[in-house]
Amino acid sequence: MSHSTQNRERAVQLITRRNMLQRRIKQTQKQLAALEGEARQALEVSLRTDQAALAEMIPTLEALQADFRQDEERIRRKTQEAIRLKAEWQSRQFPNYLPGGSVPPNPGQILGFLAILAAMAAIVGGVLLLLNK
């Protein structure tokens, strides 16, 4: 076989191979374009779904945050009230009314003392309920 015949055969093979590769490249590009479109559509659907879920969640979250702030404010007020009552109770100082004390309390002092204790217990109970909410 002559050198020019070999070159022709080689050229035919290369042309055939080139044509096949060009067809595969075009086919792959078409497939890629189709997949890009499908992927874009899927991402857009995902984006819209996430945006809708976020928009739906935000009011609920804001309401919960407002509830937390209200609870914190109630706890703060109750704590302040308990501190005030404790200070009032301590300012009355009942050391002489304890067993072994020399001064008997009058009924009004006992009722005042019990009212302060009851109020403190109610406030502490309210704070505990708020904390366990």
C-alpha positions in Angstrom: 0.0 0.0 0.0 1.3 3.4 -0.9 1.9 6.2 1.4 -0.8 8.3 -0.2 -3.3 5.5 0.2 -2.5 5.2 3.8 -2.9 8.9 4.3 -6.3 8.8 2.6 -7.5 6.0 4.8 -6.2 7.8 7.8 -7.9 11.0 6.6 -11.2 9.1 6.2 -10.9 7.6 9.6 -10.2 11.0 11.1 -13.0 12.7 9.2 -15.4 10.0 10.4 -14.2 10.3 13.9 -14.4 14.2 13.7 -18.0 14.0 12.4 -19.0 11.5 15.2 -17.4 13.8 17.8 -19.2 16.8 16.4 -22.5 15.0 16.5 -21.9 13.9 20.1 -20.9 17.4 21.1 -24.1 18.9 19.6 -26.2 16.2 21.3 -24.4 16.7 24.6 -24.9 20.5 24.3 -28.6 20.0 23.7 -28.9 17.7 26.6 -27.0 20.1 28.8 -29.3 23.0 27.8 -32.4 20.8 28.6 -30.9 19.8 31.9 -30.0 23.4 32.7 -33.6 24.4 32.0 -34.9 21.6 34.2 -32.5 22.4 37.0 -33.4 26.1 36.8 -37.1 25.2 37.0 -36.5 23.0 40.0 -34.4 25.7 41.7 -37.1 28.3 41.0 -39.8 26.0 42.5 -37.6 25.4 45.5 -37.0 29.1 45.9 -40.7 29.9 45.7 -41.5 27.1 48.2 -38.9 28.4 50.6 -40.0 32.0 50.2 -43.6 31.0 50.9 -42.6 29.0 54.0 -40.6 31.9 55.3 -43.4 34.3 54.7 -45.8 32.0 56.6 -43.4 31.4 59.5 -42.4 35.0 60.2 -45.8 36.1 61.7 -45.8 33.1 64.0 -42.2 33.8 65.0 -42.9 37.4 65.7 -46.0 36.5 67.8 -43.8 34.0 69.8 -41.2 36.7 70.3 -43.8 39.1 71.5 -45.1 36.5 74.0 -41.6 36.0 75.3 -41.1 39.7 75.8 -44.5 39.9 77.7 -43.5 36.9 79.8 -40.2 38.5 80.6 -41.9 41.7 81.5 -44.4 39.9 83.8 -41.5 38.0 85.5 -39.6 41.3 85.9 -42.7 43.0 87.5 -43.4 40.0 89.8 -39.7 39.9 90.8 -39.8 43.6 91.6 -43.0 43.1 93.6 -41.4 40.2 95.5 -38.3 42.3 96.3 -40.5 45.1 97.5 -42.5 42.9 99.7 -39.4 41.2 101.1 -38.0 44.7 101.9 -41.3 45.6 103.6 -41.3 42.4 105.5 -37.7 42.9 106.6 -38.4 46.5 107.6 -41.1 45.3 110.0 -38.6 43.0 111.7 -40.5 40.6 113.9 -37.6 39.2 116.0 -39.5 39.7 119.2 -42.4 37.6 118.0 -40.4 34.5 117.5 -40.5 31.8 120.1 -38.7 33.1 123.2 -39.4 36.7 122.3 -40.6 39.0 125.0 -43.2 41.1 123.2 -46.4 39.4 122.1 -47.6 40.5 118.7 -51.0 42.1 118.3 -53.5 40.5 115.9 -53.2 43.3 113.3 -49.4 42.8 113.1 -49.8 39.0 112.7 -52.4 39.6 109.9 -50.1 42.1 108.2 -47.2 39.7 108.4 -49.3 36.8 107.1 -50.6 39.0 104.2 -47.1 39.8 103.2 -46.1 36.2 103.3 -49.2 35.2 101.3 -48.4 37.8 98.7 -44.8 36.8 98.4 -45.9 33.1 98.0 -48.4 34.1 95.3 -45.7 36.1 93.4 -43.1 33.4 93.6 -45.7 30.8 92.5 -46.6 33.1 89.5 -43.0 33.5 88.6 -42.5 29.7 88.7 -45.6 29.2 86.5 -44.3 31.7 83.9 -40.8 30.1 83.9 -42.4 26.6 83.4 -44.6 27.8 80.6 
